[in-house]
Amino acid sequence: MDGTVLIADDDRTIRTVLTQALTRAGCRVHATGSLAQLSKWVEEGRGDLVITDVMMPDGNGIDRIPAIREARPDLPVIVISAQNTIVTAIRATEAEAFEYLPKPFDLPDLMTKANQALSRRPRKSDLLPEPIPAPRPAADPAMPLIGHAPAMQALFRMVARVLNADLPVLIAGEPGVGKTTIARSFHDLSDRRDQGLAILTSADAGEEAITRAADRARGGTVVIENPAGFDPAAQARLIGLIESLENGPDRAMAPRIVATTGPDPQADVAAGRLRSDLYYRLAGVTVTVPPLRARVDDILPLAGHLLARAAAQGLPDRTLGDDAAGLLRAHAFPGNVRELENMMRRLALTASGTAITALEMREALSQQNSARPAPVAALPLPVAPDMQRAAPGAGYPLGGGTGPLSDSVEAHLQRYFDLHGDSLPPPGLYDRILHEIERPLLQVALDATGGNQLRCADLLGINRNTLRKKLTELNIEVTRRRKLM
């Protein structure tokens, strides 16, 4: 790797790590905690690559990119940021940053991107002045679009790429993941934001309502919520609307169509709930929003954001205690972000102190679980009372030698898949199965060892600290008892 890299970050540790890594790779490095100093270096003609943070003491790194491009069109900029929101991703894309990486970033990944940027520097004779985009206004969506997890970052990048494309968008995902918020962001953050926005639901899908929605959203966006829930006549009217917009005389002012749907719209088509010709008209670009259990590392940042927003709306200012945070992170959240939001607002109202305690979190989780209907297809593991000790490598026979445990698990998993017919189970199956197996395993092992964590850890073949962490994450209470023989 060859070239001079300019680094701007107010975190001294990050500056040191990047300086050392880039220097070892053969680069020359200038690092600063000030955007003003970075701008000075750029104006002096220094540097072949800029790596900048977003939130700096003297400004915003993304806001400086237009000036950098104006002064040095050949200078690539990599943006790194702890502000892991969809707005950051969109603004970095619109400012034509070479790359955007959320913090904490993967150092080898950043080094690869830096090498690519340095290798693709154009010849000065190839450079042409380009228009500088206007700053994008900040958005305050109803449900926060925050996510460091790779699945959410991939979503943000996809939204940024197709934000202003003249294509219909289909947003798929489970209830509560924020599909309508994503749909609104396609309007609020796009070039259509100054035009109308209309939202159509199955409750109001008559011919006049659909026509009014198209008129109200002229030049803007029409959001169709769950088209599979519309009756056949209403779905036919939606097809007629889309065809008239595509082929009508006023196509230049036709609104963009954005639809939200369940996690598997093709299963809706196969089951006859959604007309195939409507599906293909809506699925110009399909964006899938991951469930919260598929991005566990986002739970605590989201919870902190939701508590802060509740405080800004007049509720008491709360934070999460460490033990409470561990319990929250271990929760499966079948209701996704909407469930988390409701829980944080309730805890903001009911917590007794500034920091939410583990006891208060357990009570909130208990209320959440008791209010939820039993799942249609749980994954219980049958544990026979006469389980026999098996020879090493032979598996664990159930029911007095009826077969190894793996065979029984496979049979239960197959029944679970069969319950979904031609559709697949909801995403996140791996974590759900591990959760259902791990909890009873720990509970049975604790009972067998009389609640002695040292003996239990030895029995399971794991470190005692690992056992303690899992007990906290799974909200398993340990009572020291004498084992009954």
Secondary structure, DSSP 8 states (H G I E B T S, - for coil): --SEEEEE-S-HHHHHHHHHHHHHTT-EEEEES-HHHHHHHHHTT--SEEEEESEETTEEHHHHHHHHHHH-TT--EEEEES--BHHHHHHHHHTT-SEEEESS--HHHHHHHHHHHHHT---GGG---------------SS--B--SHHHHHHHHHHHHHTT-SS-EEEE--TTS-HHHHHHHHHHTSTTTTS-EEEE-GGG-SHHHHHHHHHHTTTSEEEEE-GGGS-HHHHHHHHHHHHHHHHSTTGGG--EEEEEE-S-HHHHHHTTSS-HHHHHHH-SEEEE---GGG-GGGHHHHHHHHHHHHHHTTS---EE-HHHHHHHHH---TTHHHHHHHHHHHHHHH-SSSEE-HHHHHHHHHHHHHTS---SS-------TT-----TTS---STTTS--HHHHHHHHHHHHHHTTTTS---S-HHHHHHHHHHHHHHHHHHHHTTT-HHHHHHHHTS-HHHHHHHHHHTT----------
